[in-house]
Amino acid sequence: MVSDSSAEGKRKDLSGPAIVQLIENSTKLRDAKVVSTVTVPDERALIEAILVERSGDSDVIITTGGTGFAPRDVTPEATINVIERRCTGLEVALHTRSLAATPMAALSRAVAGILGHTLI
């Protein structure tokens, strides 16, 4: 989870636990296991460092937060800086599915890509 207010303890992270619950309760992801979660502030260098560090022992890293247009929303830029190849088809799929739930998804700048053997 990338959020200044959640990292500072000012706001409870709701999206991170919701994603964990979706993964753990999924019948399609029977072999998936959530290894760890972390909440960090919107700091590009810190996000990049965590993505690189966690990629060494993870098949998939899911980020949430920091994809809007506020000046401190830098998750897409941090992700682009560390990935080796973009997964544009997955980006389109994420946007398409999100738009079915809310028109606000049009304001997301979600990015997906590969770092080593890890999908981010």
Residue frames relative to the residue before (quaternion, step in Angstrom):
aa qw qx qy qz dx dy dz
M 1.0000 0.0000 0.0000 0.0000 0.00 0.00 0.00
V 0.1332 -0.7712 0.6196 0.0601 3.54 -0.88 0.98
S 0.3432 0.7104 -0.5450 0.2837 3.55 -0.50 1.24
D 0.4466 -0.6832 0.5083 0.2745 3.56 -0.83 0.97
S 0.7150 0.4681 -0.2758 0.4401 3.58 0.74 -1.04
S 0.6593 0.4798 -0.3207 0.4820 3.63 1.00 -0.67
A 0.6407 0.5226 -0.3269 0.4579 3.59 1.01 -0.78
E 0.6982 0.4433 -0.2592 0.4988 3.59 1.14 -0.67
G 0.5105 -0.6700 0.4035 0.3573 3.60 1.27 -0.03
K 0.4736 0.6898 -0.4274 0.3424 3.60 1.24 0.26
R 0.7862 0.1303 -0.0687 0.6001 3.57 1.20 -0.50
K 0.4610 -0.6881 0.4910 0.2703 3.55 -0.95 0.90
D 0.4157 -0.6831 0.5463 0.2490 3.56 -1.03 0.86
L 0.1149 -0.8057 0.5797 0.0395 3.57 -0.57 1.14
S 0.6617 0.5399 -0.3192 0.4108 3.59 1.00 -0.75
G 0.6244 0.5557 -0.3444 0.4275 3.61 0.96 -0.78
P 0.7034 0.4401 -0.2762 0.4850 3.62 0.74 -0.98
A 0.6157 0.5406 -0.3541 0.4507 3.62 1.06 -0.64
I 0.6488 0.5030 -0.3156 0.4759 3.59 1.00 -0.79
V 0.6285 0.5268 -0.3310 0.4668 3.59 0.97 -0.84
Q 0.6646 0.5045 -0.3042 0.4596 3.59 0.90 -0.91
L 0.6331 0.5306 -0.3317 0.4556 3.60 0.97 -0.80
I 0.6677 0.4956 -0.2969 0.4695 3.57 0.94 -0.90
E 0.7061 0.4795 -0.2708 0.4451 3.57 0.82 -1.01
N 0.7350 0.4102 -0.2296 0.4887 3.60 1.09 -0.65
S 0.4908 0.6862 -0.4201 0.3343 3.59 1.26 -0.09
T 0.3430 -0.7218 0.5628 0.2112 3.55 -0.99 0.87
K 0.6401 0.5242 -0.3216 0.4605 3.60 1.24 -0.34
L 0.7360 0.3604 -0.2068 0.5345 3.58 1.20 -0.43
R 0.0379 0.8648 -0.4995 0.0333 3.57 0.92 0.91
D 0.7437 0.4008 -0.2292 0.4835 3.59 0.99 -0.74
A 0.5006 0.6616 -0.4275 0.3590 3.60 1.26 -0.07
K 0.0342 -0.7818 0.6226 -0.0069 3.54 -1.06 0.83
V 0.3442 -0.7107 0.5727 0.2199 3.57 -0.89 0.94
V 0.2703 -0.7964 0.5267 0.1236 3.55 -0.52 1.22
S 0.7875 -0.1655 0.1346 0.5782 3.58 0.94 -0.86
T 0.1669 -0.7392 0.6381 0.1362 3.51 -1.36 0.28
V 0.0260 -0.7842 0.6199 0.0011 3.53 -1.20 0.56
T 0.2018 -0.7452 0.6222 0.1295 3.55 -1.15 0.69
V 0.0138 -0.8130 0.5799 -0.0499 3.55 -0.74 1.09
P 0.5364 -0.6024 0.4701 0.3585 3.59 -1.20 0.43
D 0.6073 -0.5541 0.4310 0.3720 3.55 -1.31 0.30
E 0.3185 0.7116 -0.5465 0.3059 3.56 0.39 1.29
R 0.4476 -0.7439 0.4258 0.2548 3.56 -0.38 1.26
A 0.6850 0.4904 -0.3033 0.4453 3.60 0.76 -0.98
L 0.6548 0.5057 -0.3124 0.4667 3.60 1.00 -0.79
I 0.6368 0.5154 -0.3255 0.4721 3.59 0.96 -0.84
E 0.6496 0.5183 -0.3118 0.4607 3.58 0.92 -0.92
A 0.6651 0.5139 -0.3061 0.4471 3.59 0.88 -0.95
I 0.6733 0.4860 -0.3015 0.4686 3.59 0.92 -0.85
L 0.6309 0.5261 -0.3414 0.4567 3.61 0.96 -0.77
V 0.6679 0.4864 -0.3021 0.4755 3.58 0.91 -0.89
E 0.6634 0.5166 -0.3042 0.4478 3.59 0.89 -0.96
R 0.7314 0.4364 -0.2435 0.4641 3.59 0.79 -1.01
S 0.5771 0.6074 -0.3866 0.3854 3.60 1.13 -0.48
G 0.5807 0.6216 -0.3680 0.3755 3.58 1.13 -0.52
D 0.8115 0.2040 -0.0962 0.5390 3.59 1.08 -0.64
S 0.6495 0.4886 -0.3211 0.4861 3.59 1.20 0.45
D 0.4052 -0.6842 0.5490 0.2573 3.54 -1.13 0.69
V 0.7898 0.0806 -0.0020 0.6081 3.55 1.11 -0.81
I 0.0888 -0.7450 0.6578 0.0671 3.55 -1.12 0.76
I 0.1292 -0.7792 0.6110 0.0534 3.56 -0.81 1.04
T 0.1095 -0.7776 0.6166 0.0564 3.55 -0.81 1.03
T 0.0565 -0.7688 0.6356 0.0423 3.53 -1.22 0.53
G 0.7446 0.3628 -0.2920 0.4782 3.54 -0.99 0.87
G 0.8001 0.3398 -0.2383 0.4331 3.51 -1.29 0.43
T 0.5595 0.6246 -0.3877 0.3827 3.61 1.17 0.46
G 0.5044 0.6624 -0.4195 0.3618 3.58 1.25 0.17
F 0.6593 -0.5314 0.3831 0.3689 3.55 -1.24 -0.51
A 0.3968 0.6960 -0.5033 0.3239 3.60 1.21 0.19
P 0.6413 -0.5604 0.3523 0.3881 3.60 -1.04 0.65
R 0.7326 0.4198 -0.2440 0.4771 3.61 1.02 -0.71
D 0.5005 0.6271 -0.4415 0.4017 3.62 1.23 0.07
V 0.1366 0.8412 -0.4975 0.1621 3.56 0.05 1.34
T 0.3306 0.7689 -0.4978 0.2275 3.61 1.19 0.23
P 0.6602 0.4925 -0.3456 0.4496 3.67 0.83 -0.74
E 0.6605 0.5056 -0.3134 0.4581 3.58 0.93 -0.85
A 0.6401 0.5137 -0.3229 0.4713 3.59 0.99 -0.81
T 0.6529 0.5132 -0.3100 0.4629 3.57 0.96 -0.86
I 0.6541 0.5124 -0.3108 0.4616 3.59 0.89 -0.92
N 0.6479 0.5438 -0.3204 0.4265 3.59 1.01 -0.77
V 0.7705 0.3724 -0.2060 0.4746 3.62 1.05 -0.62
I 0.6240 0.5509 -0.3695 0.4130 3.62 1.06 -0.50
E 0.4319 -0.6984 0.5181 0.2393 3.53 -1.24 0.59
R 0.7910 0.0515 -0.0039 0.6096 3.57 1.16 -0.68
R 0.4000 -0.7015 0.5364 0.2454 3.58 -1.01 0.81
C 0.2420 -0.7196 0.6321 0.1551 3.54 -1.26 0.60
T 0.1109 -0.8580 0.4984 0.0557 3.57 0.49 1.21
G 0.6001 0.5605 -0.3655 0.4383 3.60 1.07 -0.60
L 0.6524 0.4936 -0.3041 0.4882 3.56 1.03 -0.79
E 0.6111 0.5427 -0.3484 0.4590 3.59 1.03 -0.72
V 0.6570 0.4982 -0.3030 0.4778 3.59 0.95 -0.90
A 0.6501 0.5178 -0.3162 0.4575 3.60 0.94 -0.86
L 0.6406 0.5187 -0.3217 0.4659 3.59 0.97 -0.83
H 0.6722 0.4885 -0.2970 0.4704 3.58 0.91 -0.90
T 0.6517 0.5267 -0.3179 0.4437 3.59 0.91 -0.90
R 0.6807 0.4797 -0.2868 0.4736 3.57 0.87 -0.95
S 0.6606 0.5104 -0.3038 0.4592 3.58 0.97 -0.85
L 0.6476 0.5236 -0.3188 0.4526 3.59 0.99 -0.80
A 0.5949 0.5593 -0.3628 0.4490 3.59 1.14 -0.52
A 0.6988 0.4558 -0.2590 0.4866 3.57 1.18 -0.58
T 0.8089 -0.0700 0.0851 0.5775 3.60 1.00 -0.80
P 0.4752 -0.6678 0.4846 0.3056 3.59 -0.96 0.76
M 0.5375 0.6300 -0.3968 0.3959 3.60 1.21 -0.35
A 0.5230 0.6441 -0.4055 0.3837 3.59 1.22 -0.36
A 0.5409 0.6177 -0.3996 0.4076 3.58 1.21 -0.38
L 0.6657 0.4988 -0.2937 0.4709 3.58 1.23 -0.39
S 0.5178 0.6342 -0.4183 0.3933 3.59 1.26 0.08
R 0.2007 -0.7553 0.6119 0.1217 3.54 -1.18 0.67
A 0.0795 0.8512 -0.5135 0.0743 3.57 1.02 0.84
V 0.1083 -0.7765 0.6205 0.0139 3.54 -1.07 0.91
A 0.0330 -0.7760 0.6293 0.0261 3.57 -1.11 0.71
G 0.1776 0.7922 -0.5700 0.1265 3.54 -1.09 0.70
I 0.4980 -0.6458 0.5056 0.2817 3.52 -1.39 0.03
L 0.0306 -0.7412 0.6705 0.0103 3.53 -1.08 0.89
G 0.7983 -0.0577 -0.0102 0.5995 3.57 -0.30 1.23
H 0.7620 -0.2822 0.2422 0.5302 3.57 -0.59 -1.19
T 0.5939 0.6093 -0.3326 0.4068 3.58 1.30 0.07
L 0.2942 -0.7158 0.6091 0.1737 3.54 -1.01 0.93
I 0.0906 -0.7820 0.6158 0.0329 3.58 -0.78 1.03
